[in-house]
Amino acid sequence: PTKMWRSVFIVILMGQLSHQQQQQDLCGQTILQHLALIMEARFTQLDIMINEIASRQDINHQAMVQKVSEIDHKISNNNVDKLAELLASFKDHVIGEMEIKFQNMTTELQVMKENLTEENSQINSNMQSLEANFIDTNSEYGYMSNHLGEIEIKFQNFTTEQQVMKENLTEGNLHMNFKLRSMEENLNTKLGYISNHLGEMEIKFQNCTTEQQVMKENVTVGNLQMNFKLQSME
């Protein structure tokens, strides 16, 4: 009998749920279904209590059925309004919590937007600093390029001067040889003196040539060092 009136109540409640489904949204339907399961659990507990009462007292089957019918009648008359009231209260509570969460989300989004704006400003500032540094670097590179051009011009001038000196020395050497030949023809008696004098001049010429070679090597080494420094700076 208890299963019978419980089934009847569940049928009535599900019928009410079917009626409520036309008026409530999906959230309300879920709440009503949840409440139906809770009521079913409550009636299950009530079954246990009734069975315990029936085992302790001498209550006949008809009286128990009558009592259950009265409970079913009371539930049928009053429980729908209570469920609707509870549902409305629960919906207001849920909607309030959702509004609070939405406001919190809006606040968090605003904070994120402000943080992104601040980070964007910082990035723009850093980019401006990088651009300024790049401009300064370009200016320094232009200055270095001009300075290197000046060095190259000086080196070319120095090379030209070396070439002129070499040509002058060659011309002087030829002139000296011509004079020596004349002296050899006209001053055979002074051959020894002239030979000694020529030896000294040859030594000086060799020293001059050696100094020129050293100067050339120094210039070459200086040029290599300057190129290495320029490559390192680049």
KATA-V282438 format. One record per residue. SS is DSSP state (H for helix, E for strand, C for the rest). PHI is phi in whole degrees, 0 to 359 (none if undefined). D_CENTER is the distance of its C-alpha to the mean C-alpha in whole Angstrom. Layout:
BEGIN
ss = (SS & SS)
phi = (PHI & PHI)
d_center = (D_CENTER & D_CENTER)
END
This chain:
BEGIN
ss = (C & H & H & H & H & H & H & H & H & H & H & H & H & H & H & H & H & H & H & H & C & C & C & C & C & H & H & H & H & H & H & H & H & H & H & H & H & H & H & H & H & H & H & H & H & H & H & H & H & H & H & H & H & H & H & H & C & C & C & C & H & H & H & H & H & H & H & H & H & H & H & H & H & H & H & H & H & H & H & H & H & H & H & H & H & H & H & H & H & H & H & H & H & H & H & H & H & H & H & H & H & H & H & H & H & H & H & H & H & H & H & H & H & H & H & H & H & H & H & H & H & H & H & H & H & H & H & H & H & H & H & H & H & H & H & H & H & H & H & H & H & H & H & H & H & H & H & H & H & H & H & H & H & H & H & H & H & H & H & H & H & H & H & H & H & H & H & H & H & H & H & H & H & H & H & H & H & H & H & H & H & H & H & H & H & H & C & H & H & H & H & H & H & H & H & H & H & H & H & H & H & H & H & H & H & H & H & H & H & H & H & H & H & H & H & H & H & H & H & H & H & H & H & H & H & H & H & H & H & H & H & H & H & C)
phi = (none & 296 & 297 & 293 & 291 & 294 & 298 & 298 & 295 & 298 & 298 & 296 & 294 & 294 & 297 & 295 & 298 & 298 & 290 & 291 & 298 & 281 & 244 & 253 & 275 & 298 & 296 & 296 & 298 & 296 & 295 & 296 & 296 & 297 & 294 & 297 & 295 & 296 & 294 & 296 & 295 & 298 & 291 & 296 & 297 & 296 & 302 & 298 & 297 & 294 & 296 & 294 & 297 & 295 & 285 & 275 & 242 & 267 & 254 & 284 & 297 & 293 & 295 & 295 & 298 & 297 & 297 & 296 & 297 & 297 & 299 & 298 & 296 & 295 & 294 & 297 & 277 & 246 & 289 & 297 & 296 & 294 & 296 & 296 & 295 & 296 & 298 & 298 & 296 & 295 & 297 & 299 & 295 & 296 & 297 & 298 & 296 & 295 & 296 & 296 & 298 & 296 & 297 & 298 & 297 & 298 & 296 & 297 & 296 & 295 & 297 & 300 & 297 & 296 & 297 & 295 & 297 & 296 & 297 & 296 & 297 & 296 & 297 & 298 & 298 & 296 & 296 & 296 & 298 & 297 & 296 & 297 & 298 & 295 & 296 & 299 & 297 & 297 & 296 & 297 & 295 & 297 & 298 & 297 & 296 & 297 & 297 & 296 & 299 & 298 & 298 & 297 & 296 & 298 & 295 & 296 & 297 & 296 & 296 & 296 & 298 & 299 & 296 & 296 & 299 & 297 & 294 & 297 & 296 & 296 & 296 & 296 & 296 & 297 & 297 & 295 & 298 & 296 & 295 & 297 & 297 & 295 & 294 & 296 & 287 & 265 & 232 & 294 & 290 & 257 & 297 & 298 & 297 & 295 & 297 & 298 & 297 & 295 & 300 & 296 & 295 & 296 & 297 & 297 & 296 & 297 & 298 & 298 & 298 & 298 & 298 & 299 & 297 & 297 & 299 & 296 & 295 & 298 & 295 & 296 & 297 & 298 & 294 & 297 & 297 & 295 & 297 & 297 & 296 & 294 & 296 & 295 & 295 & 296)
d_center = (71 & 68 & 66 & 68 & 67 & 64 & 63 & 65 & 63 & 60 & 61 & 62 & 58 & 57 & 59 & 58 & 54 & 55 & 56 & 53 & 51 & 52 & 51 & 48 & 45 & 43 & 42 & 46 & 47 & 45 & 46 & 50 & 49 & 48 & 51 & 53 & 52 & 52 & 56 & 57 & 56 & 58 & 61 & 60 & 61 & 64 & 65 & 65 & 66 & 69 & 70 & 70 & 72 & 75 & 75 & 76 & 78 & 81 & 79 & 80 & 78 & 79 & 78 & 75 & 75 & 76 & 73 & 71 & 72 & 72 & 68 & 67 & 69 & 67 & 64 & 65 & 66 & 63 & 60 & 59 & 59 & 57 & 55 & 54 & 54 & 51 & 49 & 49 & 48 & 46 & 44 & 44 & 42 & 40 & 39 & 39 & 36 & 34 & 35 & 33 & 30 & 30 & 30 & 28 & 25 & 26 & 25 & 22 & 21 & 22 & 20 & 17 & 18 & 19 & 15 & 13 & 16 & 16 & 12 & 13 & 16 & 14 & 12 & 15 & 17 & 15 & 15 & 19 & 19 & 17 & 20 & 23 & 22 & 22 & 25 & 27 & 26 & 28 & 31 & 31 & 31 & 33 & 36 & 35 & 36 & 39 & 40 & 40 & 42 & 45 & 45 & 45 & 48 & 50 & 49 & 51 & 54 & 54 & 55 & 57 & 59 & 59 & 61 & 63 & 64 & 64 & 67 & 69 & 69 & 70 & 73 & 74 & 74 & 76 & 79 & 79 & 80 & 83 & 84 & 84 & 86 & 89 & 89 & 90 & 92 & 94 & 93 & 94 & 96 & 92 & 90 & 89 & 88 & 86 & 85 & 84 & 82 & 80 & 79 & 78 & 76 & 75 & 73 & 72 & 70 & 69 & 67 & 66 & 65 & 63 & 61 & 60 & 59 & 57 & 56 & 54 & 53 & 51 & 50 & 49 & 47 & 46 & 44 & 42 & 41 & 40 & 38 & 36 & 35 & 34 & 32 & 31 & 30 & 29)
END
